[in-house]
Amino acid sequence: MCGRFVSTSKPEDLVNLFGVARWDPDQTLDASWNVAPTDPVWAVLERLDRESGELVRQLRPLRWGLVPSWAKDPSGGARMINARAETVHEKPAFRKAFTARRCLLPADGYYEWVAIPATEKAKASKQPYFIAPADGTLMAMAGLYEWWRDAARPEDDPLAWLATCTIITTQAQDDAGRVHDRMPLAITAADVDAWLDPDHTDPVGLRRLLHTPAGGHLTVRAVPTTVNSVRNNGPQLLDDLPDGGPQGLRD
């Protein structure tokens, strides 16, 4: 799974990179080196403009952890941060969004953990690893988004609506697979238009757009265990460890 990631891009840079036509400068998010479930994250998506009827590419914040429109309350969103690519087209929580509400979730990279067994001198622990494109490019993680309405509020109340998202994952490959058996999927620059187009509803065709980030050319390195706490944030979470850090990756 992808349970934490890094997102430090400025919204102005994302607007230029993804050809965004609409973004509210009053909507801002701080750079984060420790994005956690239920945090707001930047998403690129396309929606119909109510006045013109035309598709408009937008940059907007969504809460990470998808809440299906039919959910009784939003409490389950924290458990739906990932959607498995193998079943995303058929699971009730994701299948409607997969065919109609897809997005991109930009990320510098993501974290996964390796369990370190206890020894006579140390307790069992979890060592975090940062996984990112080897060439330093941005990951456009494949995501889905959904709207949930609080029925206790009037429909025209902005607080009645909650916009949430999830990251599509697959079986991990290459070095990333030595850390964890799942990894996020990404959309290449050539496939962005097709992925965001809500008129593209063929599940088979959509699944063909899902790719391993950076074509599988990823770096994997140990980082400080301070990232284990969601209370910690800042670029120091990506500092290199002495001698590359502890061993413990899968053979």
N, C-alpha and C positions, 0 to 999 in steps of 0.2 A: 504494500500500500504506500501511498504518499501522504504522510501525516504531518509534515512540516515542510516549508520551502522558504526560499529567499526571494524577495521582490523589492528591488531598489530603484527601478527605472522611474524617471520623472514622467508625469502624464503628458507633458509636451512632447517628449521623445516617443512615447507610445502612439500619440496622435499622428506623428509624421511617419513612423515605421509601418503602421497598419492602415494608413489612408483613412483615418477617422474623420467623418464630416461633422459630428456633433459631440461636444464635450462641454460641460458646465465648469468653468474655471473655479467656481465657488466650491465644487466638490473636490476635496483634496484628501490624500492618504499619505501618511509618513512612510518613508522607506523602512522596510522591515527585513531584518536578517533572521527572523524567527516567526514567520507566519504560522498561526495555529488555527485549528478548527474553530469556527464561529467568528473569526476575524473578518473584517471587510477587505476585499481584494479587488484589484482592477480587472475588468473584463471587457473584451471587445466583442460586440454583437451587432446584429442587424435587425431592425424592427421597422414596421410600416409607420410612416408619418401620418398622423390622423388628418391633417389638413390636405396634404398633397397626394396621399396614397402611395407615395414612393418609398422604397426601401432606403433607410438611412443607417450608415455605419456609425456606431456610437461607442464611446468609452465611458463606462460607469462603474461605480463600486457595487459589488454584490457580497452577500455574506456567505462565507465558505461553509458548506454543509447543506445539501439540498433538502428542502421541505416540499413534498408533493402538494399539489393544489388541493387534494382531497384529505390531507392530514387534519386531524382534529385540533392539533396545536403544533407549534414549531419546535417542541422540545426534542424531537427525534432527529433534527437536522445535523447535530454534532456527530451522529453515527453514520451519516451518508456523505462523507467527504470524498469518497471514491465510488466509481461505478465500473464494474468489471467489463472489459471490452467483449468478452466471450458471451455475456448475457445481457448487455445493456439494451439491446433491441427488444427484449422480451420481459424484463422485470417491470412490474407495475409502477414502481417508483420512478423509473427512468425512460420507459419506452416512448411515452408521448413527447418528452423533451428531446429525445434522440432524433425524432423525425421533424421536430418543429422549432426547438429552442436550443441551438448550439452556440457555443462561444469559445473564445480563446482566453486563456489565463496566463499572462506573461510571467516568466520566472527566470531568475538567474541560475537556479539549480534547486535541488531538494535534498533533504536529509533522510538517511535510513540508519538503523542501529544494528549492531552485532552484540549478542550476549557473550559476556566474558565470565567464564565459570569462576567460582570461588576457589581460593587457594588457602594455604595455611597462613599467609600474611595479608590477604585481602578478601573482602566480601565479593559476592557476585555483583556484576555491574553491567551496564549497557554502554558500549562505545559508539558515539555518533560518527557517521561518515557523510561528507558532503559530495554529492554527485552532480556534475555539470558538464555541458558541452566542452570538449577539449579545446575548441577554438575560441572560447569565451563569448560566443554569440548567445542571444537571448532564446530561451525556450518558449515556444508558443504552445502551451499545454492544451490538449483537447478537453473542452469542458461542455457541460450542459447547464442551463439555468431554468428556473421555474419561479412562478409567482404564487404566493400564498396570501389569502385574504383573511383577516381577523373579522369574523362575522359579528362580533360584538360592537364593531365600529361602523359608522356610516360608510358606504362605498366611496364617497367622494373625499373621505378623510385620508390624507397622505399616509398617516400612521397605520391605516388599515391594511396596507400592502407591504409584504416582505419579499424581497428579491434575493434568491439564494442560488448557489451553484455547486457543482461537483466536478471532480477530475476523473477522466477515463484512464483506467490502468490496464496493464497486460502482464504476461509472464516476463520477468526480467531476463536480459541477455548479457553476455560478455561479462565485463568486470562488475557491472551493477548487480548481476545475478549472484555474485559472491557475497554481497552484503544482504540482500533481501530478494525474495522470490517474485516480487511484484515491482513494477515501475510505471510512471506516468507515460502516456502516449502524447505525441505532438503532431501538429499540422505544419507541413512545409509551406514556404512562401507561395509556391505555385498552386497550392490547394486551398489557400485561405478563402478565396471568393466562393468556391464550391461548398466549403464547410459551413460558412456563415449564412449562405443563402437558405432562407426558410422554405423556399419552394422546392428545394432538393430534399425529397422525402423517401427515397429508395434506400432501405437499410443496407442492402448489399453494396450499393455504390458508396454509401457513406462510410462503411467499414473499410473500404479500400483506401480512404483518405487518411486513415490512422497509421502513424509511423513511429518508430523508435526515435527519441530525441537525437538530433545531430547525426542521424544515420547510424547510431550505436557508438559513435566516437566520443566517449565520455571519460572524464577523469574521476577517480574515486580516491578521496584522501580523508584521513582521520582528522577530526577537529575537536576543540575542547568540549568537555562534558558539561560545561555551563549551558550549552544549547538545550540540554535535557529539561531545563525549567523554562516554561513559557514566560516567566517574569523577566528573563534575561534577553537583551537585544543589543544590537550594535555590530559593527564590522569585526570586532574582536572575536566574535563567535566563529569566524572563518580562519583564525590564525593557525599556522602550521604547528604541529606537535613535534617535539624533539625526536629525531631519528624516524620520522614518519608515523609515530604513534605505536600503539600496541598491535600485536598480531591478532588473528582470530577470524580472518576471512575464510570462507569456505574454500576447500581445495578444489 
